[in-house]
């Protein structure tokens, strides 16, 4: 049996069906559809461009120059500590001190020895004594007694400890400590250099013409530089 007549009939039937059912779209609809496609394409292209720009900005930003932070004002340099003051003398009687005239040749107040019991300013020319410890004669202990001081030699003598004592003639001598009121001296500070005026019973101690300490006369008062003994 030849199949060609049946195939021809089938194709003819399909063509006839298409002719009856398919209708061409209006021209306006086709144009509108093309416009929508173009707008969607432009929108997609714009979004792509914005994404590319954002990526480029993000990539460049970390390497962009950075303005330096403003420098803060430098802190004030700490003030230099003041120079250490001279060591304060011991006014408790526990450590020996030296007593020097604050003015004039740097004389040191020393105790006499043997037959010379005067207290005098030693300029290096005072009498030397055999077997006497010259250094010990210049070391004193300032022992507080209320508002006054007893001034004792740091090194005791064979008879005991001796102190400065005001004698009846106004001279200052060394006697065994404990003699009483005539051993209570006043030290009045007059500067920040450990300088004191030495007085006994309200009378300033002075320096006589022969270098002895006395409470008599009209010579200049004794101003003592009190310093720790070396």
LINCOR-V636951 format. One record per residue. RES is the residue in three letters. D_CENTER is the distance of its C-alpha to the mean C-alpha in whole Angstrom. Layout:
# LINCOR-V636951
res: [RES,RES]
d_center: [D_CENTER,D_CENTER]
This chain:
# LINCOR-V636951
res: [UNK,UNK,UNK,UNK,UNK,UNK,UNK,UNK,UNK,UNK,UNK,UNK,UNK,UNK,UNK,UNK,UNK,UNK,UNK,UNK,UNK,UNK,UNK,UNK,UNK,UNK,UNK,UNK,UNK,UNK,UNK,UNK,UNK,UNK,UNK,UNK,UNK,UNK,UNK,UNK,UNK,UNK,UNK,UNK,UNK,UNK,UNK,UNK,UNK,UNK,UNK,UNK,UNK,UNK,UNK,UNK,UNK,UNK,UNK,UNK,UNK,UNK,UNK,UNK,UNK,UNK,UNK,UNK,UNK,UNK,UNK,UNK,UNK,UNK,UNK,UNK,UNK,UNK,UNK,UNK,UNK,UNK,UNK,UNK,UNK,UNK,UNK,UNK,UNK,UNK,UNK,UNK,UNK,UNK,UNK,UNK,UNK,UNK,UNK,UNK,UNK,UNK,UNK,UNK,UNK,UNK,UNK,UNK,UNK,UNK,UNK,UNK,UNK,UNK,UNK,UNK,UNK,UNK,UNK,UNK,UNK,UNK,UNK,UNK,UNK,UNK,UNK,UNK,UNK,UNK,UNK,UNK,UNK,UNK,UNK,UNK,UNK,UNK,UNK,UNK,UNK,UNK,UNK,UNK,UNK,UNK,UNK,UNK,UNK,UNK,UNK,UNK,UNK,UNK,UNK,UNK,UNK,UNK,UNK,UNK,UNK,UNK,UNK,UNK,UNK,UNK,UNK,UNK,UNK,UNK,UNK,UNK,UNK,UNK,UNK,UNK,UNK,UNK,UNK,UNK,UNK,UNK,UNK,UNK,UNK,UNK,UNK,UNK,UNK,UNK,UNK,UNK,UNK,UNK,UNK,UNK,UNK,UNK,UNK,UNK,UNK,UNK,UNK,UNK,UNK,UNK,UNK,UNK,UNK,UNK,UNK,UNK,UNK,UNK,UNK,UNK,UNK,UNK,UNK,UNK,UNK,UNK,UNK,UNK,UNK,UNK,UNK,UNK,UNK,UNK]
d_center: [125,123,120,119,121,119,116,117,118,114,112,115,114,110,110,112,110,107,109,109,106,103,103,101,98,98,96,94,92,92,90,88,87,86,84,82,81,80,78,76,76,74,72,71,70,68,66,66,64,62,61,61,58,56,56,55,52,51,51,50,47,44,44,44,41,38,36,33,30,29,25,22,20,17,14,12,10,7,7,7,7,10,13,13,16,20,20,22,26,27,29,31,33,32,31,32,31,33,34,34,36,33,36,39,39,36,39,38,39,42,45,48,50,54,56,53,51,49,46,45,42,43,43,44,47,48,51,50,52,53,51,49,45,44,40,41,42,39,37,36,35,34,36,35,38,38,36,38,37,40,39,40,41,38,41,44,48,51,52,49,45,46,44,44,47,48,52,55,55,52,50,47,48,48,49,49,46,48,50,49,48,48,45,42,40,38,34,33,30,30,27,23,24,26,29,32,35,38,41,44,45,44,45,42,43,44,45,49,50,51,47,48,45,48,48,50,51,49,47,43,41,39,35,34,30,30,28,27,30,30]
